[in-house]
Amino acid sequence: MILLVTVFQISSYKYLCDPFNDVIHVSAQGSNDTIHYIYSSNGPPSVLIARTDTASMLKFNCSQFHNPDPRSESHSVSFSNQPDAVMVLVFSQVVDLVDFTHFVADCTACSKVR
């Protein structure tokens, strides 16, 4: 089990695709760089994390992102400057926590991870 915890001060956030509201962009700007988090609930839950310079701007094309052709999704996210690093996480399964005090998850319906 992997627990991902990130602590940062949010510089800005906004929903990118009205009326769907299934994509949100959160950024945290430092003195030398900006970390961009793009969360999506369109399909499997996923997050794209990119580190860019402070001048770089996110370009997001909602019509390409929501196009049923999967090849179009790969062209829906870009930045005005080349990112220094990019990472994408796609969650194939989400388990609800049952006990928030002890972080116990009910995995009776969980499938085996391969």
N, C-alpha and C positions, 0 to 999 in steps of 0.2 A: 504494500500500500504506500502510495506517495502522497504526502501532505505538502501542498505548495502554499507558502505564506510569503506575501510580499508586503513590505511596509514602505510607503512613499507618500509624499505630499502631492495631492492632485493639483495640477495647474488648470486643467479644463476637462470637461466631458460633455458629450452630446450624442444623441441618437442620430444615426446617419440615414436611415431609410424610412421616412414617413410614407404611408401610414402603418407600415409593418412593425416598426420599433423592435426589430430583431437583431440589430447591430448597434453597438455602442462603442464610441472611441473615447478612451481615457488617456490623458497624457500627463506626464510629470516632467517639468523642465528644470534642468540644473544649470549651472553656470557654463558648462561646456557641451552638454548634450541633452537630448530629450528622449524619454522612453515612451513609446506608444503602445497601448494595449487596445486591441480591437476584439471585442467579445461578440460572438454570434450564437444565436439559438436557432438559426435556419439550418435544419438538418441536425446532425450530431452536435452537441455543444462544443464550441471550439474557441481558441484564443490565439491571436497572432501578436507577438511581442517583437518590437523593432526598436533598435537604438540608432538615433540619427543625430546630426548636428542640430543646433538650436534654430537654424534658419529653414530647415526642411519642413515642408508642408505635406500633409496626407492628402492623396487624391483617391476618392472612393466613388465607384460607379455602381449605383444601386440597380439599375436596369440590367447590367451585365451580371451582377451578383445573383439576382433573382431569376435569371434566364435558366430554363430547364436544361439547356445544353451544358454539361459539366465543364467543357473546355472554356466556356466564356467566363466562369468564375475565376479562373487563374489570371485574368486580366482586369479584375475589378478593383484591386488594391495596388496602389503605387505611391511613391514619394517623389517630391520635386528634386531631391538629391538622393544619391545612392546611400542606403542605410549601412551603418558599420556592422551590424549584426541583426539577424532575423531568426525567430524561432516560432514554430507553430505547434500547438497542442490540440489534438482532437480526442475528445473523451468518448470512448466506445460504449461506456456504461457508467451510469450515475446511480449511486446507492444513497438512499435516504438515511440520515442518522436518526436512530431511535432514542438514544439517551445522550443529550447534549452535555451532561455532567461528566460522563466517562467516555464520550465519543465511541459508543458502541453502535455498530451498523448491523442491520438485519440482512444477512446475506443468504437467506434460505432460497431466494430466487436468483442468486448470482450464478452466472455461468462460469465455467473454468476459463481462466486467462491463459492463452497460449503464447 
